């Protein structure tokens, strides 16, 4: 096994804080003061993650995993050919999902904030948009988790473990990874 330090402490704390906030807001407090406070915390964490995307460790920086149509096409072609290229950071489809999640969380937070302002209080369309993004987030999270499991099995790199430890372990038969 080749071990590579990938995810710094901030990224791991950010990730699991988001998971915790989302779980609590969807299961225990789907509205009310606690829901709102957690929404503010989530928005603050997103702001910190945005900053960290420019000044953080190598694989936390957006430039390290910015997806492009060419990278996505190559990755999909490799998979179609039966190859599962491994990436030290995010693979191109994983990068698309990360940006999808960040944008969805931002829009969910902003519509949640709008719903409690004097201007938009009680506006049904704001609540419907907030609910749409909440449902879309659940769909995206399910797809994200399924993708992580699928890539972990195919590449033999335990991505879930890496998000706890910060270290990706590449098996000796899969050392053809991309930086």
C-alpha positions in Angstrom: 0.0 0.0 0.0 1.2 3.5 -0.8 -0.1 6.0 1.7 -0.6 9.7 0.7 -1.7 12.5 3.0 -4.6 14.1 1.1 -7.2 15.8 3.3 -6.0 18.2 6.0 -7.7 18.6 9.3 -9.8 21.6 8.3 -11.3 19.7 5.3 -12.1 16.7 7.4 -13.7 18.8 10.2 -15.6 20.9 7.5 -16.9 17.7 5.8 -18.1 16.0 9.0 -19.5 19.2 10.4 -21.6 19.6 7.2 -22.7 16.0 7.4 -23.8 16.5 11.1 -25.6 19.8 10.4 -27.5 18.3 7.4 -28.5 15.2 9.4 -29.7 17.2 12.4 -31.6 19.7 10.2 -33.3 17.0 8.2 -34.1 14.6 11.1 -34.5 16.5 14.4 -35.1 20.2 13.5 -36.7 20.7 10.2 -37.7 24.2 11.2 -37.4 26.6 14.1 -34.6 28.4 16.0 -32.1 25.4 16.1 -32.6 24.8 12.4 -31.9 28.5 11.7 -28.8 28.6 13.9 -27.4 25.5 12.2 -28.2 27.2 8.9 -26.1 30.2 9.9 -23.2 27.9 11.0 -23.4 26.0 7.7 -23.2 29.3 5.8 -20.2 30.3 7.9 -18.5 27.0 7.2 -19.1 27.5 3.5 -17.5 30.9 3.7 -14.5 29.4 5.4 -14.3 26.6 2.9 -14.4 29.1 0.1 -11.4 30.9 1.6 -9.6 27.6 2.2 -10.1 26.7 -1.5 -7.6 29.4 -2.3 -5.2 29.4 0.7 -5.5 25.8 2.1 -3.4 22.7 1.6 -2.7 21.5 -2.0 -5.6 19.1 -2.4 -8.1 21.5 -0.7 -7.4 24.2 -3.3 -10.0 24.6 -6.0 -7.3 24.7 -8.7 -6.2 21.2 -7.7 -9.6 19.7 -8.6 -11.3 22.1 -10.9 -13.2 20.0 -13.4 -13.1 20.7 -17.1 -15.1 19.2 -20.0 -11.9 17.5 -21.2 -11.0 16.0 -17.8 -14.6 14.7 -17.4 -14.7 13.3 -20.9 -11.3 11.5 -20.4 -12.5 10.1 -17.0 -15.7 8.8 -18.5 -13.9 7.3 -21.5 -11.4 5.6 -19.1 -14.3 4.1 -17.2 -16.1 3.0 -20.4 -12.8 1.2 -21.3 -12.9 -0.6 -18.0 -10.2 1.5 -16.4 -10.6 3.1 -13.0 -8.0 5.9 -12.8 -7.3 6.9 -9.2 -6.7 10.5 -8.2 -4.8 11.8 -5.2 -7.5 14.4 -4.7 -11.0 14.4 -6.3 -11.6 12.7 -9.6 -13.4 14.9 -12.2 -16.9 13.6 -11.5 -16.2 13.9 -7.7 -15.2 17.5 -8.3 -18.4 18.2 -10.2 -20.3 16.7 -7.2 -18.4 18.8 -4.7 -19.2 22.0 -6.5 -22.8 20.9 -6.9 -23.0 20.3 -3.2 -21.4 23.7 -2.3 -23.7 25.6 -4.6 -26.8 23.7 -3.4 -25.9 24.3 0.2 -25.3 28.0 -0.6 -28.7 28.3 -2.3 -30.4 26.4 0.4 -28.9 28.7 3.1 -29.8 31.8 1.2 -33.4 30.8 0.6 -33.7 29.8 4.2 -32.4 33.2 5.3 -34.8 34.9 2.8 -37.7 33.0 4.4 -37.1 34.5 7.8 -36.6 38.1 6.6 -39.4 40.7 6.9 -39.5 41.1 3.1 -40.1 37.4 2.3 -41.7 36.1 5.5 -44.6 33.9 4.6 -43.9 34.0 0.9 -44.9 30.6 -0.4 -42.6 30.7 -3.4 -39.5 31.3 -1.2 -40.5 28.3 1.0 -41.0 26.2 -2.1 -37.6 27.1 -3.5 -36.0 26.3 -0.1 -37.8 23.0 0.0 -36.8 22.2 -3.6 -33.1 22.8 -2.7 -33.5 20.7 0.4 -34.8 17.8 -1.6 -32.2 18.3 -4.3 -29.5 18.3 -1.6 -30.8 14.9 -0.3 -30.7 13.5 -3.9 -27.2 14.9 -4.4 -26.0 13.5 -1.1 -27.4 10.0 -2.0 -25.6 10.2 -5.3 -22.4 11.4 -3.6 -22.4 8.5 -1.2 -23.2 6.0 -3.9 -20.4 7.4 -6.0 -17.9 7.2 -3.2 -18.8 3.6 -2.5 -18.7 2.7 -6.2 -15.3 4.3 -6.8 -13.9 2.9 -3.5 -14.9 -0.6 -4.6 -13.6 -0.2 -8.2 -10.4 1.6 -7.4 -9.7 -0.4 -4.1 -9.0 3.0 -2.4 -11.2 3.4 0.7 -12.4 7.0 0.3 -14.5 6.9 3.4 -11.5 6.0 5.6 -9.5 8.7 3.9 -12.1 11.3 4.9 -11.6 10.3 8.6 -7.8 9.9 8.6 -6.8 12.3 5.8 -4.7 9.6 4.2 -5.5 7.7 1.0 -4.1 4.2 0.8 -3.5 3.1 -2.8 -3.0 -0.7 -3.3 0.1 -1.8 -5.0 -1.8 -2.9 -8.1 -3.3 0.6 -8.4 -0.4 3.0 -8.2 -1.3 4.6 -11.5 -2.9 7.7 -9.9 -3.2 11.2 -11.0 -2.0 14.2 -9.0 
